Amino acid sequence: MLQIINIAEIVVAILLIGSILMQNRGAGLSSSFGGDFGGYYSKRGLEKFLMQFTVLLATLFILLAIANLVMANKFS
């Protein structure tokens, strides 16, 4: 069971890295400090899906990490 959680965590981590890298570069915190300011706009289409997918993957990664910790302590 622990191996399945480890493999799932690796897959989720790779997908999370990919979804973060695919997001818009100008949407970061740098625009708050005088960076590329394009004004406020709402996310639509693929950008909205990527943001929601990233949040889902991050939540899943945290849950898998907690499950991994609980299972490792249970079997040791």
N, C-alpha and C positions, 0 to 999 in steps of 0.2 A: 504494500500500500504506500509506503514511504517513497519508493522509487517512482510510482505513478505521480505522486504529488511533485516530486523533484522535476520530472520530465515536463509536467504541465506548467510548472513555474518557469522553466527555461523557455518554453514555447511562448508563454504570455510575455516574458521579458523581451524576447526578440520582436514580437508584434508591437509591444509598447514602444520600443526604440524606433521601429519603422514608422509608426503613426505620429510620433513626435517629430521626426525628421521631415515628414511630408507636410507638416503644417506651415502656414504662411510665416515668413521670416519677420515681417514688420509688426506682428501681433504680440511681440514680447514686451517686457518691462522697459526696454531701452527707449521706447517712444515717450515714456513718462518723464525721462530725463533729458529731453531735447533731441532725441533721435529722429528718425524718419516719421514725421507727423502727417498722417493722412486724414485725420478727423475720425469721428465715431461712425461706424457702420455696423449693421447687423449681419450676423453670419447667415449665409444661405447655402443651400445645396451641399456640395462635397465638403466645404469648410465646416459646416455645422455637423455633418455626419462624422468627420474626423475628430472634432472636439468631443462629441458625445462618445465615440468609440474609444478615445484616449482615456476619458474619465472611467468608462466601464473597465478597460484593461487595467488601469491603475488600481481600481477597487478590487478587481479579481486577483491582482498580484498581491495586494496586502492580505486578502483573505487566505490565499494559498501560503503566504509566508507564515501567517499565524497557525494555519493547519499543520504546516511543516514543523513548526516549533512545538506544538502540542504533541504531535505524533513522535517526534524525536525524544521528548521527555518521557513519553509513555512507555517507549520500548527500551529505554536505557536504564 
